[in-house]
Amino acid sequence: MPRIKSAAKRMRQARARTTLNRTHRSQLRTALKKVRAATGSAVEAAYAEAVKLLDRAGQKNIIHKNAAARQKSRLAKLVAAKK
């Protein structure tokens, strides 16, 4: 355990950020799975939700910006093939 007050605060902040990031990453992965599993008209709605989450994750550094762009590109190709 940290002896310095500021180190203890950093630990608390890191713990809080870790749980939030884990939640956001889990939501993102679930949205990506829904796009891949979707059929029919549900594909467009699932894709829109996934793109929104990917953009947000890229902005907040939950995943790298280029990783978000790459996943969006691959999903767009998949959605186009499903039509």
C-alpha positions in Angstrom: 0.0 0.0 0.0 1.2 3.5 -0.8 2.4 5.6 2.1 2.1 8.9 0.2 -1.3 10.5 -0.1 -1.0 11.4 -3.7 0.0 7.8 -4.6 -3.1 6.5 -2.8 -5.2 8.9 -4.8 -3.6 7.7 -8.1 -4.4 4.1 -7.1 -8.0 5.0 -6.5 -8.2 6.9 -9.8 -6.5 4.0 -11.7 -9.0 1.5 -10.2 -12.0 3.6 -11.2 -10.7 4.2 -14.8 -9.9 0.5 -15.2 -13.5 -0.6 -14.3 -14.9 2.1 -16.7 -12.6 1.1 -19.5 -13.4 -2.6 -19.0 -17.1 -1.8 -19.2 -16.8 0.2 -22.3 -14.6 -2.4 -24.0 -17.1 -5.1 -23.1 -20.0 -3.1 -24.6 -17.9 -2.5 -27.7 -17.1 -6.2 -28.2 -20.8 -7.1 -27.7 -21.8 -4.6 -30.3 -19.3 -6.0 -32.8 -20.6 -9.5 -32.2 -24.2 -8.3 -32.8 -23.2 -6.9 -36.2 -21.5 -10.1 -37.2 -24.5 -12.2 -36.1 -27.2 -9.9 -37.4 -29.3 -10.7 -40.5 -31.8 -8.8 -42.6 -32.7 -5.3 -41.7 -31.1 -5.6 -38.2 -27.6 -5.3 -39.8 -27.9 -1.6 -40.4 -29.0 -0.7 -36.9 -26.4 -3.0 -35.3 -23.7 -1.4 -37.6 -24.7 2.1 -36.7 -24.5 1.3 -33.0 -21.1 -0.4 -33.4 -19.7 2.6 -35.4 -20.8 5.0 -32.6 -19.1 2.9 -29.9 -16.0 2.5 -32.0 -15.7 6.2 -32.6 -16.2 6.9 -28.9 -13.6 4.2 -27.9 -11.1 5.7 -30.3 -11.6 9.2 -29.0 -11.3 8.1 -25.4 -8.2 5.9 -26.0 -10.0 2.8 -24.9 -8.7 1.4 -28.2 -6.3 3.0 -30.7 -7.8 5.3 -33.2 -6.4 3.3 -36.1 -7.7 0.1 -34.6 -11.2 1.7 -34.5 -10.9 2.8 -38.1 -9.8 -0.6 -39.2 -12.7 -2.4 -37.4 -15.2 0.1 -38.9 -13.8 -0.6 -42.4 -14.0 -4.3 -41.9 -17.5 -4.1 -40.5 -18.6 -1.9 -43.5 -17.3 -4.5 -45.9 -19.2 -7.2 -44.0 -22.4 -5.2 -44.0 -22.1 -4.6 -47.7 -21.6 -8.3 -48.3 -24.7 -9.2 -46.3 -27.0 -6.9 -48.4 
